[in-house]
Amino acid sequence: MYVPLGFVETGRRAGDLEARVLLRVRRSSVFLMAPRPPWPEPDYVAASDVAMSSPAVG
């Protein structure tokens, strides 16, 4: 499996959203990337806190 890690500052990657539309019933096969703000955090809890409090997640 190939999973590209292209970061966006806010929202979701356009290609991921377009792929989900094209795949229709298999759309759950496309995993959405978290935007950039949570990635530098040292652990899951800290990253989750940043992601949930950030307007970047849309």
Secondary structure, 3 states (H helix, E strand, C coil): CCCCCCCCCCCCCHHHHHHHHHHHHHHHHCCCCCCCCCCCCCCHHHHHHHHHHCCCCC
